[in-house]
Amino acid sequence: MVSVDEGSIGFDVLSFTDQGEERHIEVKSTTRSAHNDIGFWLTENERMVAETDYCWTLYRVWNIDTDGRCEDFGNVVRDGRTGWLLEPSSWCFSPNGSEQK
């Protein structure tokens, strides 16, 4: 779990395929069932990493508190996903460090 040591890396788990290729796994979990899923948040950093990192994939985990079930969503940023919509949802307005006059 690399995100514990490096929060800005853009994924949670460094793993490998059976062929030894790296997989960069972002995990999004919920106590809801897949049937009642209302979506999940990606940080801007996660989205940017997913755009350029061909090893990046997202795992969606449902019912995490009872009988967890997971699915590999692939790269939802680059490849999309049928039945799901990726849309911007918020902006942060903050000082840029220059002196205000």
N, C-alpha and C positions, 0 to 999 in steps of 0.2 A: 504494500500500500504506500505508494510514493507521495500521495497528496498530504500525508501527515508531516513529512519532512520538507516538502516543497509545495506550498499552497498555490503558487502561480503556474504550475506545470500544465494545467488544463485538462487533467484526467486523474482518476483516483488510483488505478491499479496498473502496474507494469506486469504483463504476462507474455506468454509465448504460445504460438501455434504448435501443433505436433511436428511441423517441419522446422521449428526453431525460429520462426519469424516473430518479431515483436508485435504485441497487441497493446494498445494504450486504451484502457477501459475506463469510461466514465460510468458511474453507477447512480441511478436515480431510483429511490425506493419510496414506497408508500404503504400505509396500513390498509388502504382501500383494495378492493378486488379489481381485476382488469375490466370488468363490466362497469364499475363505478369510477373509473379513472377520469380525473378532471384535468390531467396534464401535469407538467413539471416545468421547473425553471432551469434554464441554462445561464450561466454567467456570461458576460461579454467575452471574458478570457477563454472560457470553454468553447464558445462559438467560434472565436478566431482561430484557436488551435485546430478545431475540427475542420475548418475550411482548408487548411494546408497540410494536415497530418494524415497521411494515407494509412497509418496504423490505428487511428482513432476509431473507436466504436462505443456505442452506448448500450448498456444493459439496463432494462427496466425491470424492477423487482416489485411485485405486488404482494399483499398479505404478509408483510414482513413480520408482523407480530403473532401470526398463527401458523399458517402453512405456506410459507414463502414459495413463490413461483417466479421464475425469471425468463426473460426473452431477450435475445440479442437483436436490437433495433438497427444495427449497422451504423453507418455515419448519417444520422438524420439531418445534418446540416448540408452536406454536399449532395447526398443522394435522395433526400426527402423520405417520406413514408406515407403510403396510401392511407387516407383517413385521418391524417394528422396535419396540423398547420403550424409552421414556424413563423412567429411574428414578433416584432419588437414590442416590449411592454412597458419600459420605463427608461427614464434618463436621469442622470445625476448632474446637478449644476453645482460646481465648486470653484473656489478661487484658483486662478492659474499661476499664482506666485508673483505676478507683476503688481506694482504699486497702483492702487486705484486713486484717481484724482477727481 
